[in-house]
């Protein structure tokens, strides 16, 4: 499948799935099929690209740079860790429905099938002019272009310090396991708190679906317990119909929901939180999700020129940085500031647009003037039922931004066990498209 066909497939596949959803059979979301790999000899390399960050965006752009350049672009993928822990589906670890080990993905296929070079360690410096990267061990790497996909970092929360008593579990891994253990140890009739940071943050529906999932689990495992949800935003950020119905009706006996409730200070020793709507003391479990910004490397390099310095401004035709003199650096995924949601599926889609643009730019032509992306996700409303949400985005040349296409976007009316099963199919296809 050629690049233009594959990129355009997002819109047509989403439209087809929405049509299927009307009869509630739903949907294979628009994760592109995995093309036949090519692994040409190294003497065909005509240009080199360094990718920093091996998450959903970084791994996908590395893979598709190799595929769509027919192996003429050499790709080095750098990440701190030799495995990636998927945030998608990780809330099911909290209820014991998935294991943490099932969330890990390695880079073996990217190396063996696509000829990608992997380097594991910390990047300590990036020179956007010389196109060089310096590693913590002193190694220097050079390239013709660079893609940064460093994900997110969290704001400091006054009073939290280095305590692990109030885990965010918003980067999957040890904190996910810790939060699961804290919930398991919580007494029946206890009180848990989940905080939702001010938008934009990673995975807009994520905190609400986690709240629903935990509430359903509390009913079964910790009778008489309560879940207090403190939302720093004035209302549900997304999928309001489904989440409000779930919060106030289905889980109304468990969830206590507060809006405009930003956390201003915490005391882990007493498990207390000071918020803009009052103070909570002696909570049993606190899932504290702080406000977010681009991964630290973005600000270190000086690319954090959007969203009040929180994220990187980019040209969405190519994801090139909009910082003067840094146009050979591309920023994708959660670290970039676009009109698209910060989520794993959209990171995968942005990566493909970026890969296509880099291949064109290195070949002396301009990026595709009309890219299309698709954001799709499922939300667990109970331990066995899910809702869904999808949106197709098309480039608006007037606004120079990606704009949602109303006719190709929508959400389920309610939730079902069928959606829950399809969620697993969608997840497996997305991860295969990224790492296999």
ABEGO torsion letter per residue (X at the ends): XBAAAAAAAAAAAAAAAAAAAAAGAOEBBBBBBBBBBBBBBAAABABBBBBBEABAAAAAAAAAAAAAAGGABBBBBBBABABBBBABGAAAAAAGABBAAAABBBAAAAAAAAGBBBBBEBBABBBAAAGBBBBAAGBBBBBABBBBBAEBBBBBBBGAEABAABBAGABBEAAAAAAAAAAAABBBGBBBBBBBBBOBBBGAAAAAAAAAAAAAAAAAABBGBBBBBBBABABBABGAAAAAAAAAAAAAAABBBBBGBBBABBBAAAGBBBBAAEBBBGBABBBBBBBBBBBAAAAAAGABABGGGABBBBBAAAGBBABBGAAABBBBEAABBBABBBBAAAAAAAAAAAAAAAAAAAAGBBBBABBBBBBBBBBBABAABBBBBBBBBBBBAAAGBBBBBAAABEBBBEBBAAAAAAAAAAAAAAAAAAAX
